[in-house]
């Protein structure tokens, strides 16, 4: 989808998460430049990574919950089960 007005309810939350991760990443760079212990740097990098992964998961789940549902429309029970299983398995991305 290339629609410029394409926005979902979760987009503001995703933006907040990514901006927070951006700030933490800048902090990690400063930590490395300040020669902080590797354990401290690794801990902060882990936090950045988790924040970005959570933003990605939120975006994908939101897309599946809205865009996929809008595209497929009404389905029979068997097809609905397949869609639901697909949505469930994406939670493990």
JOPE-V855228 format. One record per pair of residues at least 24 apart in sequence whose ideal C-beta (glycine too) atoms are under 7 Angstrom apart, sorted by the first residue. I is the first residue (numbers start at 1). J is the second residue. Records with the same first field share a line. If there is no record, write none. Layout:
BEGIN
I = J, J
END
This chain:
BEGIN
1 = 67
8 = 62, 66
10 = 58, 62
13 = 58
14 = 55, 58, 59
17 = 51, 54, 55
18 = 55
20 = 51
21 = 48, 51, 52
24 = 48, 51
57 = 93
60 = 90, 93
61 = 90
64 = 90
END
